[in-house]
């Protein structure tokens, strides 16, 4: 794993080949009107966050550097912010673009040893997320005129039929095959996670996007609860970040 060999400063001659599996233009809070390009970089086994040096922005502007490109880092620095590794890319060579995520990487946690990483890779939430990340497409499926456009998600057929049902089938099959005996609450969480990965791809910890009502209600109806108070509901990034509001159930 190339990410396991990151060091600060980088070792002489260390020029890892990584895949750019996500890229987002973010405005900076301290300098209104300024922006940075945030990256998600993968070595096929793990992924970590990164950012692009401003001298390379022209590669994006000229449409040379795109999502899913493989790149060779010629000059970079890495730093550890809490438990998050951030790679600052200062120079690179653009290689190939396969048009999708290569393999099923999991988040790189430098504080974890290899057995713990392996355990996390095999947890249900990782298996579901990683499977649907490989299928990610943030566009609505091609419009099928035998369906009306859904009022909630704006797709035809409804995104619950196009993606939600597939996610539920995957979760049910995994539960049965692995004898996990998942509760309805656990199945709902896995389905929400799988749908989000399928629809939006990689999201940072506090980048939370509410599911369309059609998808949320479809999953709730399949994995119902006797008491309405057993449903947690959507929480904003501020609610997740607040320790007093963290999930306790």
C-alpha positions as CSV (number, residue, x, y, z in Angstrom):
1,X,0.0,0.0,0.0
2,X,1.5,3.4,-1.1
3,X,-0.4,5.3,1.6
4,X,1.2,3.2,4.3
5,X,4.6,4.5,3.1
6,X,3.7,8.2,3.5
7,X,6.1,10.1,5.6
8,X,6.8,13.8,6.4
9,X,9.0,14.8,4.7
10,X,8.5,12.2,1.9
11,X,11.3,9.6,1.4
12,X,13.7,10.5,-1.4
13,X,12.5,9.0,-4.7
14,X,9.1,8.1,-3.4
15,X,6.7,8.9,-6.2
16,X,3.4,7.0,-5.5
17,X,0.8,6.3,-8.2
18,X,-2.6,7.1,-6.8
19,X,-6.1,7.4,-8.2
20,X,-8.1,10.6,-7.9
21,X,-11.5,9.2,-6.8
22,X,-13.1,12.5,-5.9
23,X,-12.4,16.2,-6.3
24,X,-14.5,19.1,-5.0
25,X,-14.0,22.9,-5.3
26,X,-14.4,24.4,-1.8
27,X,-14.7,28.1,-0.9
28,X,-12.4,29.1,2.0
29,X,-14.0,30.6,5.1
30,X,-11.1,32.8,6.0
31,X,-10.7,34.3,2.5
32,X,-14.0,35.1,0.9
33,X,-13.9,34.7,-2.9
34,X,-11.0,32.2,-2.6
35,X,-11.3,28.5,-3.1
36,X,-9.3,25.3,-2.9
37,X,-9.6,21.9,-4.6
38,X,-10.1,19.1,-2.1
39,X,-9.1,15.6,-3.3
40,X,-9.7,12.0,-2.3
41,X,-6.7,9.9,-3.3
42,X,-6.6,6.1,-3.4
43,X,-3.9,3.4,-3.7
44,X,-6.7,0.8,-4.4
45,X,-6.5,-0.5,-0.8
46,X,-6.9,2.7,1.1
47,X,-8.0,6.3,0.5
48,X,-7.2,9.5,2.2
49,X,-7.9,13.2,1.8
50,X,-5.8,15.7,-0.1
51,X,-5.6,19.1,-1.7
52,X,-4.1,20.4,-4.9
53,X,-1.5,23.2,-4.9
54,X,-2.8,26.3,-6.7
55,X,-0.1,26.0,-9.4
56,X,-1.9,22.9,-10.7
57,X,-5.4,24.4,-10.9
58,X,-4.8,25.0,-14.6
59,X,-4.9,21.2,-15.2
60,X,-8.5,21.2,-14.0
61,X,-9.4,24.4,-15.9
62,X,-8.1,22.8,-19.1
63,X,-10.0,19.6,-18.4
64,X,-6.8,17.5,-18.2
65,X,-7.1,16.5,-14.6
66,X,-10.4,14.7,-14.0
67,X,-12.1,12.5,-11.4
68,X,-10.9,8.9,-11.6
69,X,-7.5,9.8,-13.2
70,X,-4.5,7.9,-12.1
71,X,-1.6,10.3,-11.2
72,X,2.0,9.9,-10.3
73,X,3.0,12.3,-7.5
74,X,6.3,13.9,-8.3
75,X,6.3,16.3,-5.4
76,X,4.0,16.2,-2.3
77,X,3.8,16.7,1.4
78,X,1.7,14.8,3.9
79,X,0.4,15.8,7.3
80,X,-1.6,14.3,10.0
81,X,-4.6,16.3,11.3
82,X,-6.1,14.4,14.2
83,X,-6.5,10.9,12.7
84,X,-6.8,12.2,9.2
85,X,-4.0,12.0,6.7
86,X,-3.9,14.9,4.2
87,X,-1.7,14.9,1.2
88,X,-0.8,18.2,-0.4
89,X,-0.1,17.5,-4.1
90,X,2.5,20.0,-5.5
91,X,3.4,18.4,-8.8
92,X,2.2,15.3,-10.7
93,X,2.0,13.4,-14.0
94,X,-1.4,12.5,-15.3
95,X,-1.5,8.8,-16.4
96,X,-4.8,7.0,-17.3
97,X,-8.5,7.4,-16.5
98,X,-10.4,4.1,-16.3
99,X,-13.7,6.0,-15.8
100,X,-14.4,4.5,-12.3
101,X,-13.0,3.7,-8.9
102,X,-10.4,1.0,-9.1
103,X,-11.0,-1.8,-6.5
104,X,-12.8,-1.0,-3.2
105,X,-10.5,1.1,-0.9
106,X,-11.3,1.9,2.7
107,X,-10.4,5.0,4.7
108,X,-6.7,5.1,5.7
109,X,-6.3,5.4,9.5
110,X,-2.6,5.6,10.2
111,X,-3.2,5.0,13.9
112,X,-4.6,1.5,13.3
113,X,-2.5,-1.6,12.9
114,X,-3.1,-3.9,9.9
115,X,-5.3,-6.5,11.7
116,X,-7.6,-3.7,12.9
117,X,-7.8,-2.3,9.3
118,X,-8.6,-5.8,8.0
119,X,-11.3,-6.1,10.6
120,X,-12.8,-2.8,9.6
121,X,-12.7,-3.7,5.9
122,X,-14.9,-6.7,6.7
123,X,-17.5,-4.9,8.8
124,X,-21.0,-4.8,7.2
125,X,-20.9,-1.0,6.9
126,X,-17.6,-1.1,5.0
127,X,-18.7,-4.0,2.8
128,X,-21.9,-2.2,1.8
129,X,-20.3,1.2,1.3
130,X,-17.3,-0.1,-0.7
131,X,-19.6,-2.2,-3.0
132,X,-21.8,0.7,-3.9
133,X,-19.0,3.2,-4.2
134,X,-17.8,1.2,-7.2
135,X,-21.3,1.7,-8.8
136,X,-21.6,5.4,-7.9
137,X,-23.3,7.6,-10.5
138,X,-24.7,10.9,-9.1
139,X,-27.0,11.4,-12.2
140,X,-30.6,10.2,-12.4
141,X,-31.0,7.1,-14.5
142,X,-32.1,7.6,-18.1
143,X,-35.7,8.7,-18.1
144,X,-38.1,5.9,-18.7
145,X,-41.4,7.4,-20.0
146,X,-43.5,4.6,-18.7
147,X,-42.8,6.1,-15.2
148,X,-43.8,9.5,-14.1
149,X,-41.1,11.8,-12.7
150,X,-40.9,11.4,-8.9
151,X,-41.9,14.6,-7.0
152,X,-39.3,13.8,-4.3
153,X,-36.1,12.8,-6.2
154,X,-36.9,14.2,-9.6
155,X,-36.1,10.9,-11.4
156,X,-38.1,8.6,-13.6
157,X,-38.3,5.9,-12.4
158,X,-38.1,7.0,-8.8
159,X,-34.6,6.7,-7.3
160,X,-36.0,4.3,-4.7
161,X,-36.9,1.9,-7.5
162,X,-33.7,2.6,-9.4
163,X,-31.2,2.4,-6.5
164,X,-33.0,1.8,-3.2
165,X,-34.4,-1.6,-4.0
166,X,-31.0,-2.8,-5.3
167,X,-29.4,-1.6,-2.0
168,X,-32.0,-3.4,0.1
169,X,-31.5,-6.6,-1.9
170,X,-27.8,-6.5,-1.3
171,X,-28.2,-5.9,2.5
172,X,-30.7,-8.7,2.8
173,X,-28.5,-11.1,0.8
174,X,-25.4,-10.2,2.9
175,X,-27.4,-10.7,6.2
176,X,-28.6,-14.1,5.1
177,X,-25.3,-15.3,3.7
178,X,-23.2,-14.2,6.6
179,X,-25.8,-15.1,9.3
180,X,-25.5,-11.6,10.8
181,X,-29.1,-11.5,12.2
182,X,-29.3,-7.8,11.7
183,X,-32.0,-5.8,13.3
184,X,-34.3,-3.5,11.3
185,X,-32.5,-0.6,12.7
186,X,-29.1,-1.9,11.5
187,X,-30.6,-2.8,8.1
188,X,-31.9,0.8,7.7
189,X,-28.6,2.3,8.6
190,X,-26.8,0.0,6.1
191,X,-29.3,0.8,3.3
192,X,-29.0,4.6,4.0
193,X,-25.2,4.2,3.8
194,X,-25.3,2.1,0.7
195,X,-27.7,4.5,-1.1
196,X,-25.6,7.5,-0.2
197,X,-22.4,5.8,-1.6
198,X,-24.3,4.7,-4.7
199,X,-25.8,8.2,-5.3
200,X,-23.1,10.6,-4.1
201,X,-19.8,8.6,-3.9
202,X,-17.3,9.6,-1.2
203,X,-18.5,12.1,1.3
204,X,-16.3,13.4,4.1
205,X,-17.3,12.8,7.7
206,X,-19.4,15.9,8.2
207,X,-20.6,16.3,4.6
208,X,-24.1,15.0,5.1
209,X,-26.8,14.9,2.4
210,X,-30.4,14.1,3.3
211,X,-32.0,11.2,1.4
212,X,-35.0,12.0,-0.8
213,X,-38.2,11.3,1.0
214,X,-39.2,8.6,-1.4
215,X,-36.0,6.6,-0.7
216,X,-36.1,7.2,3.1
217,X,-39.8,6.2,3.4
218,X,-39.3,3.2,1.1
219,X,-36.5,1.8,3.3
220,X,-38.4,2.6,6.5
221,X,-41.5,0.8,5.2
222,X,-39.5,-2.3,4.5
223,X,-37.7,-2.2,7.9
224,X,-40.4,-0.9,10.1
225,X,-40.4,-0.3,13.9
226,X,-43.2,-0.9,16.4
227,X,-42.5,2.4,18.0
228,X,-42.1,5.6,15.9
229,X,-39.6,6.9,18.5
230,X,-37.2,4.1,17.4
231,X,-36.4,6.0,14.3
232,X,-33.4,8.3,14.6
233,X,-34.0,10.6,11.7
234,X,-31.6,12.7,9.7
235,X,-29.0,14.7,11.6
236,X,-27.1,17.7,10.4
237,X,-23.3,17.9,10.5
238,X,-23.6,20.2,13.5
239,X,-25.7,17.6,15.4
240,X,-23.2,14.9,14.5
241,X,-20.2,17.0,15.6
242,X,-21.9,17.8,18.9
243,X,-20.9,15.1,21.4
244,X,-24.1,15.7,23.4
245,X,-26.2,14.7,20.4
246,X,-24.3,11.7,19.2
247,X,-26.2,8.5,18.5
248,X,-26.7,6.5,21.7
249,X,-29.1,3.8,20.6
